[in-house]
Amino acid sequence: MCLAVPGKVVSIDHQADPLTGLIDFGGVRKQACLEYLPDVRVGEYVIVHVGFALQRLDEESARASLELFDQLGLLEEEFGDAWEQAARQEKESEVR
């Protein structure tokens, strides 16, 4: 299954053609094409599907979606071991 997953824009490569950026999906970071949202800014949340940022999303909705996807096991299916490892590291850092 391929989900449209919300993520936070961490950086934007304005020199890239097509325009790309680094997106953080709750600890897993991946590059995505930003051509459909050329005026997006670092810190904003976007919905990414098959490597393309398709629309903006407010932070509250993004976090709620990520939490629900995690509870349903969909993030592990989408991101595999990298998601699980990032989630574990985040939980461990919260305990410290």
N, C-alpha and C positions, 0 to 999 in steps of 0.2 A: 504494500500500500504506500502511496506517496501523499503525505499531508501538506497542507499549507500551514506553516508553523510561524508563530510570532517570534520576533527577535529584536534586539536592540542594536542600532547602528553604532559600531565602535570606532570605525574610521572609514574615510572615503578616499579613493584614489582618483582624483580629478584628472590625472594624466592618462588614465587607462581609456582605451577605446575598444569595447563599450565601457561606459562608466561602471565601476564596481566599488564594493565596499565590504568591510569585514563586519559580519553580523554575529552577535552573541545570543545563542539560544539557551540561556540559563546555564552557562558554563562550557558549552560546546561552541566553538567559533568556526565559521565557514565564510568563504567568499560568496557574494551574490551580485548579480547584475542589478544596477540601480537605474537603468535607462528609462524605465516606466515612471520613475519618481526622481527626476533630475534635480529637484530643489530640496530633496530630503536632507536633513542635518544630523550630524553626530548627536547621539543621545535620544533620537526619536525611535519609536518602535514601528516595525513594518511586518507585513505578512509575506513570507517567502514560500514560493511553490516552484519546484524543480529548478532552483537556482536563480529565480527572478523575484525581486521585491515588487509586489503587485499593488499594495496600498498601505497607508499609514494606519496605525492602531494606537489608541491611548494606552498608557502604561498599566492601568488597572485591568483592562480587558486582556492585555498581553499576558500579564502574570497569572490571571485566573485561567486562561486557556492553557498555559504551560503547566500549571498545577493539575488541571483536569487531564491533560494528555499524559502526564507522568503517572497519575493514579490509574489510568486505563492501560498503561504499559505501551502506549503508542510512541513515546519518544525513544524508548529503547529499541523498538522495532524500526523506527526511522533512522536513528543515529547509531544504534548498536552499542558496542562496548565503550565507545568514547563518551556517550551520554552517561552511562552508569558510573564510569570512573569519575567524571566531573561532578556528578551528584554526590558521590561518596566523599570526595575531597571537600566539597562545600559543607556538608554535614559535619565532617571532622573538624573543620576550621571554626564552625559555630560552637562546637563543644568546648574548644580551647578557650 
